[in-house]
């Protein structure tokens, strides 16, 4: 349910829980667009010394996406969890799994992103100051200007940042490059999320107030990282698949088993293809597509597989990762023993303070197709 705004007549109620600023919203917006497949988004503010903001969305009780936005991505970050309730209200009873140092609320994510793009510059590519996305190419195709980045290890340039000063001029001024700067504030439950946006200190500014809502429990998809088949692979592979596909299957075998099969095949006079190292298979009404990966650092930077794996997921859920793929420099794919899929996309973001860049990431967790069918059939009984 929505949170009605408290009366403004009571003094001291609007003590900010959060005050944050960024001078260029493109990278911030890219981390949000990567999970913008559902409008209801849960935002968690945390007092962790590194983590700042965690934004989570879910779909169909079998897809969970999370964007992690670290504190050093902001030019200014001030979070006071003790101010997360109106002054004259009674403290909320803490549940055992509730972190008292965190604040959670819900917002309409699409509205938030539209506000960031109100001056048009937030929709520009977030790779302006970093590596250009690589396009997937076949063996007989020639790379366009990517010979120096054959392994896909892109790095965002450091991007010289001015030293921290005070005042709007620091956040909204300087430079010929058009960019939208933002100052974000949140006064706690019952108050809207307030955005102050401008292109420069002398130009027009816009204030947006986004209604916040009481948080609802998110889908819990626990992931055991110790029971995984993992790989870091070329992020543009999914863009080659036909959008009409209904199912995507990941097939993997231990490297030792594949090597033994190849040796036996060579003795018999023909190479064995029954055990691929890592294969992506997409199928639908109009046929299927298979993409095989070799145990080569040019293709798979790292590969670990303890036993044969073949698991299928709805392609409609996997396709939601495309926006995150477009902003990422590396991708990690992991499959847990029970079939839960984790896709992590590394996104390089310039540091707001001190120069250089830092790595953020967007994570998707996807349930098996079979698990989803069981949930649907169980609800119909």
Secondary structure, DSSP 8 states (H G I E B T S, - for coil): -B-----TTSTTTT--SEEEEES-HHHHHHHHHTTTTSSEEEEEEE--SSEEEEEEEEETTTEEEEEEEEGGGSSEEEE-GGGSS-TTS------TT--TTEEEEEEEHHHHHHHHTTTSGGGS-TTTTS--------TTS--SS-GGGTT---------------SHHHHH--SSS---EEEEEE-STTS-EEEEEESSTTS-EEEEEE--B-----------TTSEEEEEE-TTGGGGS-TT--EEEEEE--HHHHHHHHHHHHHHTS---SS-SEEEEEEETTEEEEEEE-S-TTTEEEEE-SS-EEEEEEHHHHGGGHHHHHH-SEEEEEEETT--EEEEEEEEEE-SSSSSEEEEEEEEEE--HHHHHHHHHHHH-
